[in-house]
Structures are given as C-alpha cells and as structure tokens.
Amino acid sequence: MVVQDFLESNSGVAPKLIMTDEDQSMRIGIEQVFPNTMHRLCMWHILMKLTEKVGTTMKNNPDFHERFMSCVWGSETPSEFESQWCSIISDFGLADNTWLQEKYESRNSWIPAYFMETHLGGILRTTSRSESENAFFRHSANRNLALIEFWVKFETALEEQWQKELQEDNASLHTLPMLETCWSIESHGRDVHTHEVFAEFQRQVVAARDYCHVKSIVQVGEVRTIGISSKSGKVRVVSFNTSTKAAHCSCRMFESLGIICRHIIVVLKNEGCDEIPSQYVLHRWTKMAARQLSYDANGHELEGPSTCLSPTIKKLYSKTCSKFSLALHASKHCEEKMRYFHKVVGDAFTQLEQMGAISEQSKVQEFESFVGTSFPSVISIHPPDVANTKGSGKRLKRGSEQTVNQKKKEGK
C-alpha cells in the first residue's frame, strides 16, 4: 500500500495533515494508516465541479457565483459559513441538489473556516503544489525511460529547481522592494521577510493605513480589546496584551498564514511598535531560513543539489555555504566589515590555489559508479513498446472539459 510505504519512508512519523482529492481508496488508506492525521480535501477539485452540478441556470448566474465563493473562501468561522450556505441554498432554490447536500455534510473536510486554527502556512488549500510538481517533472521524464535515464533526468530537474531557488534567495538577500508607507513596521518587515512574504505583509500594511479604523477600546488589566472596522464593513476584534505584546485577531490570519493581519498592524502602530514582535516573525518566512541546514535521521542533508561528494564533505560544504551567506548578510551594511570580509575571502582563496587543484568526478563517471559498469558505446537493447492494455489509456473527461475542447475546435 502506498500510504504504508510513505509512513515507513518517513521513519514511522505520521504527518499532521494530508490533502488529497476525493478518491475513496485514498480516504480509506489514510483512515487505516494515519488514524490521528487530519485529512483535508482539495478545494480546487471540488469547486471545478460546481458549474456542472448546479445546472444551467445557476451556471450563468453571476450573483450566485459571487455569493457562493464569498461563502466558501471568506467565512471566518463555522457558524458564519453555515449561515451563509443555508441562505444561498434557500435564496436560489437548491435544497434538492444532492451534490450540494453531500458537500455540506463533508464541509469540515474542505471549507477553510474549519481549519483556521491549524497553521498551514497558507499553502494547503488545494493540491496545486503537488500538481505543479507533477507538471514540472512530466517535462523531463516519462514512463518509457530506463532506470538510469530516469535518474539522470530527475537529477537534472532537481538541480534546475535548486538553481531557481538560489536566484530568488539571492534577490531577497541583496535587493530591497520599494516601501509604500512611512511606517517603521513596514520597513522592518522588508528587512526580515523574503520578497514573496513581504509582498503580502505590505498589502496588509497598506490596507491598515487606508481602510482600518478603531471603533472601540475596552481595557481589563493588561489585556486591551479593540474593535476594528475595515473596507468590508465587518468589525474584527483584536485582543492585545500590553505587557507581552501578544495579539490575537478574530480573523485568525496569523494562525492560518503565519503573517500578521491589517487589524493587528493597526493595534501595533497605535501602541508605538516600530517592529513586528519577534513571536510574529516566523523563521520559515525570513530571508535567512534557507541558511539553516536540515538532516535526516542518518545525518544526511535533506536539501540541496545532488552531487558526487562524500557525505562528510557534503555536510562541510553546506555548513560553509551557510556561514558564508550569514557573514555576507551581517557585513553588507558596513564598509569596514565588507572590506575585512573581502580580504579574508581573498586570502583563503589564494591559500586554496596554492594547495593545488583536485580533479572532479564527471557526471558520466558518477553514473557509471552508480550502475557499477561503464557505458557501452553502442546500445543494442531498448525498452519494449508500451502496450495499450486496460488502464493505460487517457482518463475520461468531465462534461465541462468536453465543452471547452469542442468550443476550441469550432473557433479554429
């Protein structure tokens, strides 16, 4: 069983949450192997079926789609979702729609409002990350490849991803996005967060400046409760401890995404906080997160490009890269530190050159070492042709997909 193999490959540690489509065999396997793991269904796969399940009338009704998406994506509590859902079902006469009834009964497995207290880092609402990985590797591999061919192409694909990550990491470390406010807290967010995370944080700062207003303040001891209205007209409640700087907002954006919301930013600004409190700067979103090395139970590095280096040298190589990046980041704002760092690196490089060059193992030699023999100059044995047996054909397309394909043909 695939699920059991996954558990064994993960050293027997069950994941906290798994996201899949509505495949019943996966659901049964997860319940048996991971009884304590939260199983969530992919929203994209469910919502893709909406237009063909609600009928022609609702399919072309913009008001229905707007209200339905607002209910699904915008509800912040289970009670809010249930109230809006029942209102939509009643207003549009969908009480007899069995598909909607089934989705409502399974609401706690796919509606975000039921997962707001579970920190997902903003990345697990759909299986899109898995689908994008599948698409990425599909460009470089196929089922006709021999094992060694698959391994070579897989290594190349991983190195391509690693190189892109290095480029984005370098941009976050050595370039600065433009600020849109004069608030010090925005500048601090730019200093600590990666460009992608800062873009979302900046949107919250701008929204806090332009749309949020304090409606009420109640103080009990060290806890101050603030009511804040925003562009939507909804009033969120922020509980703020004046001693520990701990804040909690009823929108629960931080609990879900790991980024403080516009409502908490307003409170921090009014409290005179020029920086984001340390407990709200998650290490995974910082510029230096990639500098921290990760190892498996055997002490092997989990991330980084695959090389033919020995495990000992590879670990030293990774640690050296990490220290180099940290030192560069610590010295880049001071000319004296940069000159010292430049001299130290130059002296070290000169010393290494004097120690002589060491020949590197080529990719071909690495592959030959892996298979235990040299590559032949002429290949006389090839993989057999793929037989069109049962189960090897293409998947059946939904009605909506067939309609789209038909329209494309008619438009040609």
C-alpha positions in Angstrom: 0.0 0.0 0.0 1.3 3.4 -1.0 0.2 5.1 2.3 2.0 2.4 4.4 5.2 2.8 2.3 5.0 6.6 2.8 4.9 6.0 6.6 7.9 3.7 6.5 9.9 6.1 4.3 9.1 8.9 6.9 10.7 6.8 9.7 7.3 5.9 11.1 6.3 9.6 11.8 2.7 10.3 10.6 2.0 13.7 9.0 -0.2 16.2 10.9 -2.3 16.8 7.8 -2.8 15.2 4.4 -4.6 16.8 1.4 -6.0 14.7 -1.5 -8.8 14.8 -4.0 -12.0 12.9 -3.2 -10.5 9.5 -4.1 -12.2 6.9 -1.8 -9.3 4.5 -1.8 -7.0 7.2 -0.5 -9.6 8.1 2.2 -9.8 4.5 3.4 -6.0 4.1 3.3 -5.4 7.3 5.3 -8.0 6.3 7.9 -6.3 2.9 8.4 -2.7 4.0 8.4 -3.0 7.6 9.8 -5.9 7.5 12.2 -4.7 10.6 14.0 -3.8 12.6 10.9 -6.1 15.4 9.7 -7.4 14.6 6.2 -8.4 17.6 4.1 -10.0 17.6 0.6 -8.7 19.8 -2.2 -11.0 22.8 -2.8 -9.9 23.2 -6.4 -11.1 19.7 -7.4 -14.4 20.3 -5.6 -15.1 23.8 -7.0 -14.2 22.7 -10.5 -17.3 20.5 -10.5 -19.6 23.3 -9.3 -20.8 24.7 -12.6 -21.8 21.3 -14.0 -23.5 20.2 -10.7 -25.8 23.3 -10.1 -27.4 23.3 -13.6 -27.5 25.7 -16.5 -29.5 28.5 -14.7 -27.1 28.8 -11.8 -24.1 28.3 -14.1 -24.8 31.6 -15.8 -25.8 33.5 -12.6 -23.0 35.9 -11.5 -24.8 36.7 -8.2 -24.8 33.0 -7.3 -21.1 32.6 -8.0 -20.1 35.7 -6.2 -22.1 34.7 -3.1 -21.0 31.1 -3.2 -17.3 31.9 -3.5 -17.6 34.5 -0.7 -19.2 31.9 1.5 -16.6 29.3 0.8 -13.5 31.4 0.9 -14.5 34.4 3.0 -16.2 32.7 6.0 -14.0 33.0 9.1 -16.0 30.8 11.5 -18.0 27.6 11.0 -21.2 29.3 12.2 -20.7 32.1 9.6 -20.2 29.6 6.8 -23.2 27.6 7.8 -25.4 30.7 8.0 -24.3 31.9 4.5 -24.6 28.5 3.0 -28.2 28.0 4.2 -29.1 31.4 3.0 -27.7 30.7 -0.5 -29.4 27.3 -0.7 -32.7 29.0 0.2 -32.4 32.1 -2.0 -31.6 30.1 -5.1 -33.8 27.1 -4.6 -31.1 24.5 -4.4 -32.5 22.4 -1.5 -32.9 19.4 -3.7 -29.4 19.4 -5.1 -27.9 16.2 -3.8 -24.3 17.2 -4.7 -24.5 20.3 -2.7 -26.1 18.3 0.2 -23.1 15.9 0.1 -20.6 18.8 0.1 -22.3 20.4 3.0 -22.2 17.2 5.0 -18.5 16.9 4.4 -17.9 20.7 5.0 -15.4 20.1 7.8 -13.0 18.4 5.4 -12.7 21.2 2.8 -14.0 24.5 4.0 -11.2 26.8 5.3 -13.3 28.1 8.2 -12.9 24.7 9.8 -9.1 24.8 9.6 -8.4 28.4 10.7 -6.8 27.2 13.9 -4.5 24.8 12.0 -1.3 26.5 10.9 -0.9 25.6 7.2 1.5 28.4 6.2 -1.1 29.5 3.5 0.0 26.6 1.2 -2.5 23.8 1.8 -6.0 24.7 0.5 -5.6 22.8 -2.7 -3.3 20.1 -4.2 -1.9 22.7 -6.6 1.7 22.4 -5.3 1.6 18.6 -6.0 0.0 19.2 -9.4 2.7 21.8 -10.3 5.4 19.3 -9.3 3.9 16.6 -11.5 3.8 19.0 -14.4 7.4 20.1 -13.8 8.8 16.5 -13.8 6.5 15.5 -16.7 8.6 17.7 -18.9 11.7 15.8 -18.1 10.6 12.2 -17.6 8.2 9.7 -19.0 7.3 6.0 -18.4 9.4 4.8 -21.3 12.7 5.7 -19.6 15.1 3.2 -18.3 16.1 3.5 -14.6 19.4 5.2 -15.3 17.8 7.6 -17.8 15.1 8.4 -15.3 17.7 9.1 -12.6 19.8 11.4 -14.8 16.7 13.4 -15.8 15.4 13.5 -12.3 18.7 14.8 -11.0 18.8 17.5 -13.8 15.2 18.6 -12.9 16.1 18.9 -9.2 19.2 21.0 -9.9 17.1 23.3 -12.1 14.7 23.8 -9.2 17.6 24.3 -6.8 19.2 26.9 -9.1 15.9 28.9 -9.3 15.6 28.8 -5.6 19.1 30.1 -5.2 18.3 33.0 -7.6 15.2 34.0 -5.6 17.1 33.6 -2.3 19.9 35.9 -3.6 17.3 38.5 -4.7 15.8 38.5 -1.2 19.1 38.9 0.5 20.6 41.6 -1.7 17.8 43.7 -3.1 15.1 45.7 -1.3 11.5 46.2 -2.5 10.0 49.7 -2.5 8.1 50.9 0.6 4.6 52.2 0.2 4.2 53.9 3.6 6.4 55.8 6.1 5.6 53.3 8.8 8.6 51.8 10.5 6.9 48.4 10.9 6.7 48.1 7.1 10.5 48.8 6.8 11.2 46.1 9.5 9.0 43.6 7.6 11.1 44.3 4.5 14.3 43.7 6.4 13.3 40.3 7.8 11.0 38.7 5.2 11.6 37.2 1.8 10.3 39.2 -1.1 7.2 37.0 -1.6 6.2 37.1 2.0 6.9 40.8 2.3 4.6 41.5 -0.6 1.6 40.0 1.4 2.7 41.8 4.6 3.0 45.1 2.7 -0.6 44.6 1.4 -1.7 44.3 5.0 0.2 47.4 6.0 -1.3 49.5 3.2 -4.8 48.2 4.0 -4.3 49.0 7.7 -3.4 52.6 6.7 -6.2 53.1 4.2 -9.2 51.1 5.3 -9.0 50.2 9.0 -10.5 52.3 11.8 -10.6 51.8 15.6 -14.3 51.5 16.7 -14.0 50.6 20.3 -11.4 50.0 23.1 -12.0 48.1 26.3 -9.2 47.5 28.9 -9.3 44.9 31.6 -6.0 44.6 33.4 -3.2 44.1 30.9 -5.5 43.0 28.1 -6.9 45.6 25.8 -9.7 44.6 23.4 -10.0 46.7 20.3 -12.8 46.6 17.7 -11.5 47.5 14.2 -13.6 48.0 11.1 -12.2 47.5 7.6 -13.3 48.1 3.9 -15.8 45.2 4.1 -17.6 46.8 7.0 -17.1 43.8 9.2 -15.7 44.5 12.7 -12.8 42.3 13.8 -11.8 42.1 17.5 -8.2 42.2 18.5 -7.1 41.2 22.0 -3.7 42.8 22.9 -1.6 42.2 26.0 0.2 45.4 26.7 2.9 43.7 28.7 3.9 40.8 26.4 2.8 42.4 23.1 0.8 39.3 22.3 -2.1 39.9 20.0 -5.0 37.7 18.7 -7.4 38.8 16.0 -10.8 37.2 15.3 -9.9 37.0 11.6 -7.2 34.5 12.5 -5.0 35.3 9.6 -1.8 34.8 11.6 -2.9 31.3 12.8 -3.7 30.3 9.2 -1.0 32.1 7.1 1.7 33.0 9.6 1.6 36.7 8.7 0.0 39.3 10.9 -3.2 40.9 9.6 -4.0 44.5 9.0 -6.1 44.7 12.2 -3.1 43.7 14.4 -0.9 46.1 12.5 -3.2 48.9 13.4 -3.0 48.0 17.1 0.8 47.7 17.0 1.0 51.1 15.2 -1.2 52.7 17.8 0.9 51.2 20.6 4.1 52.7 19.1 5.6 49.4 18.0 8.2 50.2 15.3 9.0 46.5 14.7 7.0 43.3 14.3 7.1 41.5 17.7 9.5 38.5 17.5 6.8 35.9 18.2 5.1 37.0 14.9 8.2 36.7 12.7 8.2 33.0 11.7 11.6 31.7 10.8 10.3 29.9 7.7 9.3 33.3 6.2 12.6 35.1 6.9 15.5 35.7 4.5 17.8 33.5 6.5 15.5 30.5 6.6 17.3 28.8 3.7 20.6 29.1 5.5 19.5 26.6 8.2 20.5 23.1 7.3 18.2 20.1 7.6 19.3 16.5 8.1 17.6 13.1 8.2 17.9 10.5 11.0 21.2 9.3 9.5 22.8 12.8 9.4 22.4 13.3 5.7 21.4 16.7 4.4 17.8 16.8 3.2 18.0 19.8 0.9 20.4 21.0 -1.7 21.6 19.9 -5.1 22.7 16.3 -5.5 26.5 15.9 -6.0 29.0 13.1 -6.1 30.6 14.4 -2.9 31.0 12.1 0.1 28.5 12.7 3.0 31.3 14.2 5.2 32.4 16.7 2.5 28.9 17.5 1.5 28.0 18.4 5.1 31.1 20.6 5.4 30.2 22.2 2.0 26.7 23.0 3.2 27.9 24.4 6.5 30.5 26.6 4.8 27.9 27.9 2.3 25.6 28.7 5.2 28.3 30.5 7.2 29.4 32.4 4.1 25.9 33.7 3.5 25.4 34.7 7.1 28.7 36.6 7.2 27.9 38.4 3.9 24.5 39.4 5.2 26.0 40.6 8.5 28.6 42.8 6.8 26.9 44.2 3.8 25.7 47.4 5.5 29.2 48.4 6.8 32.1 49.3 4.6 34.7 48.3 7.2 33.2 44.9 7.7 32.8 44.3 4.0 36.5 45.2 3.4 37.6 42.8 6.2 35.3 40.1 4.8 36.6 40.6 1.3 40.2 40.4 2.5 39.6 37.2 4.5 37.9 35.5 1.5 40.7 36.6 -0.9 43.4 35.3 1.5 41.5 32.0 1.8 41.1 31.6 -1.9 44.9 32.3 -2.5 45.8 29.7 0.1 43.5 27.1 -1.6 45.0 27.8 -5.0 48.5 27.1 -3.6 47.3 23.8 -2.2 46.8 22.6 -5.8 43.7 21.5 -7.8 41.8 18.2 -7.3 40.2 16.6 -10.3 36.4 16.3 -10.0 34.4 13.3 -10.9 32.4 13.9 -14.1 28.7 13.2 -14.4 29.4 10.2 -16.6 31.8 8.8 -14.1 29.2 9.4 -11.3 26.6 7.5 -13.3 28.9 4.6 -14.2 29.8 4.4 -10.5 26.1 4.2 -9.6 25.4 1.3 -12.0 28.7 -0.5 -11.4 29.9 -0.6 -15.0 31.0 1.6 -17.9 28.5 2.9 -20.5 28.6 1.0 -23.8 29.3 3.0 -27.0 26.5 1.2 -28.8 23.1 0.4 -27.3 21.5 -2.7 -28.8 18.8 -3.4 -26.2 16.0 -0.9 -26.0 12.8 -0.7 -23.8 9.8 -2.5 -25.3 7.0 -0.6 -26.8 4.2 0.3 -24.5 1.1 -1.9 -24.9 -2.3 -0.3 -24.9 -3.7 -2.6 -22.2 -6.7 -1.9 -20.0 -6.0 1.1 -17.7 -3.2 2.6 -19.8 -5.5 4.9 -21.7 -6.3 8.5 -21.1 -8.7 9.5 -18.3 -12.4 10.2 -19.0 -13.0 13.9 -19.3 -15.8 15.7 -17.5 -18.6 17.4 -19.4 -17.2 20.9 -18.8 -13.9 19.9 -20.3 -15.5 18.3 -23.3 -17.5 21.5 -23.9 -14.3 23.7 -23.7 -12.5 21.4 -26.2 -15.5 21.5 -28.6 -15.5 25.3 -28.5 -11.8 25.4 -29.2 -12.3 23.2 -32.3 -15.2 25.3 -33.5 -13.1 28.5 -33.1 -10.4 27.2 -35.4 
